[in-house]
């Protein structure tokens, strides 16, 4: 029997979740066939521009101008769910959202976070969240040191002792990021929960730098409205943790989606597609000419030979 999908046409829509405004698409499937996904607006816009009309399950090349870690995460999650047999569609509710996602997941109002979680963060919610197999494995994740291009002292960074004159910003709610930065001999580490506020503080040079995923397709520059940040060339920070998708145990589709996700991730891993995607995007970098500046504060890096 063929499945029929009814479409609901909506001209304009706005609503509020935990104090944040969200806009939703003008055409969406019926509630029985679709799942709402809350997502930050800048991530969604880069995702749409990268796809350029293509379907996420058809993407095999992860190089391009608008690729970033969040976008790779979104595509890998959908490919895995598709391969695992999860047939519902997604309608994206876009807005300024950050840690509210975790509460929505815990309450069963959000099925999945398409933005991967550090394992150290995810494991604290294991009673409420399913945790997927790792998509970025421990020892594979390296961040760039991003600062305003005008902040010359950051770009002279070459030794651990150089951090003595620098300030950084993150949030204790990202345990891996916060722990990594806390191990550096910084002049000051400032706590700020909202990511966009962090980026703005660094752009305005109130804070010297922040850690961000590499974006080699755009010369490791992050641009949004009046924000311009650039990574220090050839200097990396190891974030010694793995990243995982999380799915709500309290969402009606949670168990079925998790089984599909795990099945699909297993297939993608066997095909080498997961590592290939993050490598093509530059998120698992070639370490040949890179200085990993925080290795004295982390476990000894075991170099492995990965297929490119």
N, C-alpha and C positions, 0 to 999 in steps of 0.2 A: 504494500500500500504506500503510495506516495505521500510524503508529508507536505502539508500546505502551510505556508507562512503568511500570516496576516500582517499588513503594514499599517502603522499608525502615523499619520502626517501631522506634524507640529510646526507651526510657523515660527514662534519665538517662545523660549522657555527659560526661566530662571528660578532657582530655589536656593535655600540656605541649609547648610549642614554645619553644625557646630560653629556658627558665626561666620562661615565663609560662603561667598556667592559662587554658584556654579551655573554654567551655561550648558545646554545640551543640544544635540544635533537636531536639524529640522526634519529629519526622517529617521524613524527608529522602528525596529521590529516590535511585535507585541511582547508583553511581559513574559509570556510562556516560552518565547524563543530567544530572548535576549537577557544579558546580564549587565548590570550597570557597573562601570569601572570608574572610580574617581582618580583623577590624574592631574598633575601640575600642568598649567597651561603652556609653559615654555617647552616642556618635554613633548606634549601632544603636538605642538606646531612643528617641531623638528621631525617627529615621527611621520607626520603627514607629508612633509616636504621630502623626506627621504624616500618614502614609498612611491610618491609621484604617480598615484593611481594603481600601483601594483598591490596584489594581495600578499599579506605577510608570509603565508605558507609557501609562496613561490620565490622568496628571496634566498639567493645562494651567494651573492656578493655583498659583503658588508663594508665596502669602501665607499666613500662619498662625502660630500660636503657637510651633510646634516647628521652624520652618524655620531653617536655618543653612547656612553655606557647605558644610560636609561633606555635609549632607542633599541640597542641590541637586546637588552633584557626583554622589552615588550615583544619583539619579534620572536625570540627564542621561546618565550612562554607560549605564544599562540601556535607556533609550529609544533611544540611538544603536545599541547592539548589536542590539536588537530590530528596528529599522528596517533594519539592515544584513544581517539574516538569520541572526544567531547565535541558535540555538534552545535552548541548554542553560540549565538553571535554576541558581540559586545557593543554596547553604546557608551560612549565616553562622556563623563561629566567632568568638565575641565574647570579648574579654578586654582586659587592659592591654597594648596593643602600640603601638609607635611606630616606631622605626627598624628593628626586626626585619623589618618588611614589605619593606624594600629588599633585605635578604639573601635572604628567601624568593623574591622576584621574580627575583633574580640566579640562584638555584639552580633555578628552574623549578618550585618548590613552590607558588607563588602565580601565578595567571594575570594578574590586573590589580589595580591599586590604585584603588579607588573614591574615594580621597582624592587630588585632583589634586596634581601636583608643580610647583614653580617650574621654569622652563626651565633656569635656571642650575644647579639640582641634577640635573635629568634628563639634561642633555647629557653629564655626566661618566660616565654609564652607557650611552651609546649603543651600545656593543658588546654589551650584554646586554639592553637594553630598547628596544622600539619606543616612539616618542614621537608622540602624537597631534597633530592640529592644535590650536591654542590654543582653549580654551573661555572663559577670561578673557584678553583681549588686553592687550598692553603699553600702559600708560596708563589702564587701566580699573579697576585694583584699588586701593582705598583702605581702610586699616585704621583702627580706632578706638583711642584711647589709654584702656585699661581700668585701673581702680584700685579700691581699696576706697573705698566711699562716705564713709568716715570720714577719708580722707586728703585734707584740704582743700587742701594746697599743690598737688596735682596738678590740682585743679579750678579753680585760679586761673591755669592755664597759658594764656598768650596770645601769647608771643613766644619766639623761639628762645633768647634769653638766659635764659628761665625754666628751661630744662633743666639749667642749671648746678647746681641744687640737687636734682636728681632722679636716681634710680637706675632701671635697667631690667634685664630678664632675657630671654634668648633662648638660642639655641644656634648655634654656628658651622656646624652641619650644615644649617641653613636659611640658605643663603648670602645670599639676597635680604633676609630679615629682619635678619640680622646686619649686613650692609653698611649697610642703611638706618639702623639704630640706631647703628652706629659713626660715622656722619656727624653725628649730633646731639652737641651739646656737653654730654654727660651727666657727672654727678658720678662715676658708675660704671656699667659694663655687666657683668652677671654671666652666666656661662655655666652653663646647666643643660639637659641633653638631654631630660628627661621633661617633656612639656607639662603634665601634671597637677601636678607639683611646682612648675613655674613659677607656675601659677595660685594654688596654695596659698601660695607665698611672697608674692605680691602681696596676696592676701586678708588675710594676717596682718600686712601692712605691713612685712615684712622688706625688701621691694623696693617701690618706689613705683608702677611701672606696667609693663604689657606691651602689646604690640600684638596685637589680635585682630580677626577679621572683624566687620563691623557686624551687628547683630541688631535692626533697628528694630521688628520685629513684637512684641518683648518689651521695648521702650523701651531697647534697647541695654544690657540687664542680662544677665549670665551667672550662673546659680545652679546649683550642684551640691553636694549634701550641705551642708557647712558653709562652702562657698565662695560669696561674693557679690562680683561685680565689676561696675562701671558705667563706661560710656564718658564721657569729657569731652564735653559737648554742643558740637556745631558745630565741632569741631576734628578734622581728618583728617590722616593720614600717607599719602603716595603711596608704594606699593611698586612700583617701576618695573620690573616683569617680567611675563611672561605665565605662565598656568597651563595644564597639560596632563595628560592621562591617560597612564599608562605601562603597557605590557603586556610580559610576559616573552617573550624570544625563545627561551627554553629550555623553556617549558611546551608540552605536546603540542598544545594548542589555540591557542597563541600567534599563529601567522601567520594562521589563519582568523579569530580574534577581532579581530585588528588591522585586517584588511581590512573586516570588518563594522563596526567602530567608526568607521573613517574615512568609510565610505560613509554611515553614519547621521548622523555629525556634519555632513557636508556638507549633507545634507537638512535637518537642524534649523537650521543656519546660514542657509540660503536662505529658510526659513520665518520667520526672525527669532525662533525659539523659544529659542535659547540666551541671547541678550541679554535677551529678555523675562523669562526665568526668573531671571537674576541681578539684574535691575532690580526685579522684583516682590519678591524677597527682600531688597532694600535693599543688596545687595552692590556694585552699581554705582549710587552715590548721585546725587541731584540736587545739583550743586555750587553752586547759586545763593547760598546763605547759609552756606556752609562755608568755614572757614579751612584751607587746605592748608599746614600749618605748615613743612614741609620742602622746599618748592619751591626755595629758594635752593641746596639741595644736590643737586637732581636736574635732569634735563633740563627745559627749559621745556615746560610742559604745553600741548599743542595741544588747545584746546577743540573738540569735535566735537558736532554736533547729532544725537543718537541718538533714534530713535522710542521712545516710552514705551508 
